[in-house]
Every structure is written in C-alpha cells, then in structure tokens.
Amino acid sequence: MKSQLTELAGIGRGLGHWLRANPLQALLMAALLGLVTYFFGFLPLYANHSQAIWNWAWMRFLPQYNQEHSKLIPVIVAFLVWYHRDDLRAAPKRGSNAGLIFIAIGICCYVVGARALQARVAILGFPFLAFGSVLFLWGRQVARILLFPIALLLFMIPLGAIEQMTFRLQFLIVGAVKFLSHLFGIAIITVGTSIRPVSGNWGFDIAEGCSGIRSLIAMVMLTAIYVHIFEKTMWKKIAILVFSIVFAIIGNAGRIFTIIVLARLGFPNFAGGIYHDWSTYLLSFPIALVSMLGFAKLLNILFPGSRAKGGEEGHAH
C-alpha cells in the first residue's frame, strides 16, 4: 500500500512538473477536455432535446440491448493506461500537427451526428478526438502506446438494431445444439429457430438475444484485450482475435445445450427461467474463455518463442 501511495505521489509530482513546463499544452488540454465534456456530456441533443450523448448511450448499456458490458469500458481503458505507465513515462513527447487531422474527423462525426440526430455517429467521433488530441499534444510515440486503449472506446457505441442481423447466428446455434443433442441421444425437433422434444411438452425458441450476440461482442472485446497484453506476434494476435467469434459460438451453443439437457431431465421451468437468465455468466463466458485460452496456449506450443508474459518480456503494444 505504501509503495502504491508513493507511486501515486510520484505521478502527481510528474504531472505538476509537466504542467509547469508546458503551460500552452496544458491550456489546450484543459480546453479540449472542457469542450468534449460539454458537447458530449451536457448539451441535450437527443430524446427530444432531453439527453446529452453520453446520457443517451448510458441508457442503452442495459441487458435488453445486450450491451451492459460497455459500462466497463472506461474502467478497462483506465487500467490499460495505467498498465502502460512506464512506457508513457519513458516515451519522447513531441506534439505532432498530424493530430489535427484526427481531431477534424472527430468534429465532422460529431457535427454529422448532431445534424442527423444520429448519436452513434457522434460517438464514433469520440475516439478520433481522443487519439488526435494525444497525437497533437504528446506526439507519435505516446499516441502509438495509447492507440489500443483509445480504440476500445468503439465498443461503447450502442449497436441498436444489430440483433435484426443475427438470424444466421440463430440458425448456427440451433444447428450446433441439434448436433450435440443427437450426439448424446436426446431426440429433438428443430423448426426454424424453435427447438422441441420428440416426446414432451416443453420447448424453446432461440430469440435474437439468445443467439449469443452479447457474448460474441463481449468475447471479441476480451480477446482483443488479452492479445494486446499477452501476445507479442501480430499474426498470433490476429488469429486469436478472428477465432474469438468461434469461441463465443462454442460457449453459447454449450449453454443452450445444457438448457436442453435440464429440460430433458424434467426441469423445463428452471431451465427456461433462472438458469437461462444466469447461464450466460455462469457457463457461456467460462466456456468461451477456456476455449480462447486453450487455443492461445496451443498456438504458442506449436509456434513457441514469441509470447510476452506480463512484464517479464516487456509490454506488447
């Protein structure tokens, strides 16, 4: 605890020294923060001019929109900035006018979103504003270090009607559950996205939310964070990230299959009720995470020599 307080005090002294040594940059940073806070946090543009952008977005980080994990994004970004604190401290800090290009893109997104009343377009501009500000104030090295944490802010854009595009994912889940059921001797009939037993009075429909879109998006996000921290080689990062979609499907198919098993054992109300509501967190995510970790481990066994483990081999950017 004492060492942490000492480190925080050191960060505070370093910040104070930077503010005194760079008064113009400090003034620009304060102005940018003030403007972004006002336009994104206080200016009511949406919901009949009753909600600012972040308030509008926060109201959509709810289970019914399958995006409650977005509430964790600011915490994760703050952690990643802290994780790279040594790199940030050591990086040369020479502002670049190239940052103005990204700031201009962010402003354009905001203006278009405000004029068209499309809050998602305005939120899309926020990462551009953040990256452009960092690049303009502190330069390319600092911007490179913070590129990934800033890019994670894209996961805060409410996806809205994306569920309407998940019907193929629904059929994929139904097919996987049907295969597993036949493999374990459970006789079921599937019609479209409905699952019914050959004999029995229970049945389930794989709705849009049950297609796994929540776990898919969250799994892509978690996998991106994992490879950013632990994987050093770019092709491995890309391979694991691409397969994150498969991991999410495996986890959700396993979850739906256990619901079928419980119903077959005589607990259809429990399976379609409490268990259905909590099994995403208790089973789907664990299965997907284990699949991801197992795939990453296998990849590094087959192709060793390029894995970064925490701070032992340096941070992976």
C-alpha positions, 0 to 999 in steps of 0.5 A: 500500500505504501509503495502504491501511495508513493507511486501515486505521489510520484505521478502527481509530482510528474504531472505538476512538473509537466504542467509547469513546463508546458503551460500552452499544452496544458491550456489546450488540454484543459480546453479540449477536455472542457469542450468534449465534456460539454458537447458530449456530456451536457448539451441535450441533443437527443430524446427530444432535446432531453439527453446529452450523448453520453446520457443517451448511450448510458441508457442503452448499456442495459441487458435488453440491448445486450450491451451492459458490458460497455459500462466497463469500458472506461474502467478497462481503458483506465487500467490499460493506461495505467498498465502502460505507465512506464512506457508513457513515462519513458516515451519522447513527447513531441506534439505532432500537427498530424493530430489535427487531422484526427481531431477534424474527423472527430468534429465532422462525426460529431457535427454529422451526428448532431445534424442527423440526430444520429448519436452513434455517429457522434460517438464514433467521433469520440475516439478520433478526438481522443487519439488526435488530441494525444497525437497533437499534444504528446506526439507519435510515440505516446499516441502509438502506446495509447492507440489500443486503449483509445480504440476500445472506446468503439465498443461503447457505441450502442449497436441498436438494431444489430440483433435484426442481423443475427438470424444466421447466428440463430440458425448456427446455434440451433444447428450446433445444439441439434448436433450435440443433442443427437450426439448424446441421444436426446431426440429433438425437433428443430423448426426454424429457430424453435427447438422441441422434444420428440416426446414432451411438452416443453420447448424453446425458441432461440430469440435474437438475444439468445443467439449469443450476440452479447457474448460474441461482442463481449468475447471479441472485446476480451480477446482483443484485450488479452492479445494486446497484453499477452501476445507479442506476434501480430499474426498470433494476435490476429488469429486469436482475435478472428477465432474469438467469434468461434469461441463465443459460438462454442460457449453459447451453443454449450449453454443452450445445450445444457438448457436442453439437457435440464429440460430433458431431465424434467426441469423445463421451468428452471431451465427456461427461467433462472438458469437461462437468465444466469447461464450466460455468466455462469457457463457461456463466458467460462466456456468461451474463455477456456476455449480462447485460452486453450487455443492461445496456449496451443498456438504458442506450443506449436509456434513457441518463442514469441509470447510476452508474459506480463512484464517479464518480456516487456509490454506488447503494444 
